[in-house]
Amino acid sequence: MAMGLLGLMNPMAQAAPERARSADSFVDSVGVAVHLRYTDTVYGNYYGLIKPKLQELGVRHIRDGGDDAQFFQKLNDLAGVGIRSLLVMDPRDGIDPARAVAIAKTVAPSIEAVEQPNEYDISGDSNWRTTLKNYDASLRAAFKSDPAVANLPMIGTAFVTFDATNTVGDLSPYVDFSNMHPLRYFPPDNDQNNAAPNNIAVETAFRAKPFGNKPMWASETGYDAGCPGVGTGITEAAQGKYVPRFYLQWFNTGLVRTYIYEFIDEKPDNCTEPEYHYGILHNDGSPKPAFTAVKNLLALLKEPGAKFTPGSLDYTLSGNTTNLRHTLLQKSDGSFYLILWQAAKSSYWPGEARSGQDIYVAPTQVTLNLATRITQATTYLPNTSTNSTGQFTNPTQINLNVPDYPLVVKLSPSSAPPPPASGGQPDLLISSTGYQAASLTPGSPVTFTAVVKNQGATATPAGTIIGVAFRDRSTANGALLTYSDTNTASLAPGASVTLTANFPWSATLGTHNVEAWVDDVNRIPESNETNNTLNQTLTVSNTPPPSGKPDLVVTSTGYQAASLTPGSPVTFTAVVKNQGTIATPAGTIIGVAFRDRSTANGALLTYSDTNTASLAPGASVTLTANFPWSAVAGTHNIEAWVDDVNRIPESNETNNTLNQTLTSKP
């Protein structure tokens, strides 16, 4: 498949409706580079920090490499929560092709692709071209000769220098995908210049040449942020704007997947080592703006398991569209997500006279003209929150102020098309799976759950069982572990139901590929009988999970209000998650205070103090304020603070707040 450019036209010049891409395909294009085996850095705090923060981010793909048993265990553990890995196989790590195959088998639940040696043109090997080609050929042959790993995609080496790309020769027989490391684009979405490295489309085409122009991955890209003006450093604010923009722009350009380098600042540093400042998290785990922006963007757009053919949106943009960029996405309920941003310089480049300083970019005024009939439009600014910033009913024209970071416009058509289903039948799929267990040690009872969605055109018949079988596909015959067969209620088109296994499975030692299979005995005729399964990986070991304390965080906030005019009642909500290692004590209040941090003393607006149920590790609960706040004119920085009065001892007492911005005006 040759690469092409997608979604780069100016929508103002559209001659026809634009076809969207699925929202979840964008989410699936997002990855992050980690260093799990660097245990002498913050990555050594895997259970207490790294794993919970990866889950909070919402990313499904990581990139790493190495040869270490504890490292492999962490990879397989992450696979159990839906995070899989691209692994670098590199002779500098002592990994020859035979060992690479053995590693891939060891981390079979985790590995989804293999990357050839990292940036080998700067390895110091004077004969690096020949060494690399021989290694790549042997690596490819070793994998293709073993049926257990033969189907793993192989990603080429990303080169640092342009000369390396020009002179390395033909590597296309050894790869399935091209690769590059497009570092330090200032800004990331400049497609006006016609020479790399200023134009991502041009560099993509250039870097693909040694790989036969096969589709492109970017296994590293990013910015060192936090020490502006030092080396190539930029401000954290600029990183927060550039990172979501390059994910979107490079998705538009046709990249299969892009990995930010990197997840977290590896070590504390007083701006002496730029390498320690590439993270989107600070070294203590607190978020930089880029982490918040990506987390919120993924939360708005994710729709795992959705299978449908996206439609087209008939629209134009008028006004100041000179530097406007966009991505058009759609979810299976028919809602479009038009994402707009300015391709503007948000900070001065390293080396410029004012290096390290942000540039104020005024929002540009753009009018969205809609020919497709829309019943509801909602705007979001994910760099700050997942809460809506505006709503419009039956709009045909919307005036927008587009900043130099993503503005998301959700557009719900008047008759949102259901996911395709032939023959007017139900179509059942598993949208997510889970389990409940006090521990994952041998003999422990494990109760499985599955969320079943009907994405067909008609409801399931009342009185007919919607059953789910839970099988261990890591065994020879896919051993049946347990099942659910008690639900006989009709499931409407588009609706979902959570089904719980009739009885628990008694855990056995090892790593299990647990399959949830809805309607496994074909009680219900469906339009598609091939999409009924979803797998999760679960590891049972003799070592119980680490002991410790709860750790409460606010993962999202929201509000309910008929309007935001002064005097209107506003009821706040907060989703609280326990990312610690033990449950909160039953009978103890999990409280949330809602304060206005835009006032001098952080005025208390309202609070929630009615929930006393125990909150298990990994579980979340939505808490609603006891009474509404009466809106006051102005812009308010609303802070939700869980356990503000310290009723519950926690492993981390510094991560209890989350802020949202809310504007009330007549």
Sequence and secondary structure as in RCSB ss.txt:
>XXXX:A:sequence
MAMGLLGLMNPMAQAAPERARSADSFVDSVGVAVHLRYTDTVYGNYYGLIKPKLQELGVRHIRDGGDDAQFFQKL
NDLAGVGIRSLLVMDPRDGIDPARAVAIAKTVAPSIEAVEQPNEYDISGDSNWRTTLKNYDASLRAAFKSDPAVA
NLPMIGTAFVTFDATNTVGDLSPYVDFSNMHPLRYFPPDNDQNNAAPNNIAVETAFRAKPFGNKPMWASETGYDA
GCPGVGTGITEAAQGKYVPRFYLQWFNTGLVRTYIYEFIDEKPDNCTEPEYHYGILHNDGSPKPAFTAVKNLLAL
LKEPGAKFTPGSLDYTLSGNTTNLRHTLLQKSDGSFYLILWQAAKSSYWPGEARSGQDIYVAPTQVTLNLATRIT
QATTYLPNTSTNSTGQFTNPTQINLNVPDYPLVVKLSPSSAPPPPASGGQPDLLISSTGYQAASLTPGSPVTFTA
VVKNQGATATPAGTIIGVAFRDRSTANGALLTYSDTNTASLAPGASVTLTANFPWSATLGTHNVEAWVDDVNRIP
ESNETNNTLNQTLTVSNTPPPSGKPDLVVTSTGYQAASLTPGSPVTFTAVVKNQGTIATPAGTIIGVAFRDRSTA
NGALLTYSDTNTASLAPGASVTLTANFPWSAVAGTHNIEAWVDDVNRIPESNETNNTLNQTLTSKP
>XXXX:A:secstr
      S S GGG SS EE EEHHHHHTTEEEE  TT TTSGGG IIIIIHHHHHHHT  EEEEE   HHHHHHH
HHHHTTT EEEEE  GGGT  HHHHHHHHHHTTTTEEEEE  TTGGGSS TTHHHHHHHHHHHHHHHHHT TTTT
TS EE    SSHHHHHHS   GGG SBEEE     SSTT  SSSSTTS HHHHHHHHTGGGTT  EEEEEE   B
SSTTSTT B HHHHHHHHHHHHHHHHHHT S EEES SB  S  SSS GGGG  SB TTS B HHHHHHHHHHHH
H  TT      EE EEEEES TTEEEEEEE TTS EEEEEEE    B  TTSTTTT B     EEEEEEE S EE
EEEEE TTT SSEEEEEES SEEEEEE SS EEEEEEETT      GGG   EEEEEEEEE S  STT EEEEEE
EEEE SSS   TTS   EEEEETTSTT EEEEEE    S   TT EEEEE SS EE  SEEEEEEEEETTT  S 
 S SS  EEEEEEEE SS        EEEEEEEEE S  STT EEEEEEEEEE SSS   TTS   EEEEETTST
T EEEEEE    S   TT EEEEE SS EE  SEEEEEEEEETTT  S  S SS  EEEEEEEE  
